[in-house]
Amino acid sequence: MRLSDLRFRDVVTVKDGRRLGFITDWELDPQSGRLLAMVVPGSPRALGLLGREPDYVIPWEKIRKIGEDVILVEV
């Protein structure tokens, strides 16, 4: 599976089913090339006028299931 295949899948929390958004970035270990975490942007505040919430940096260990359309995570 390529990282580009995962970019357009919804990231959803296992605990409450909340949709976090789409993956915008990755954290990789430069030595081994292993995926360490994925980054999902925080939600906008006041329609984007007041900036955004902090980004979600989800470690690889917190990814519970990668499906065809959705990635389930524990946050």
Protein Blocks (a to p, Z undefined) as FASTA:
>chain_A
ZZklmmmgccddfklopafbjcfbdcddfknopafbdcdddddeehhlnopaddddddfk
lpmbdcfkbccddZZ
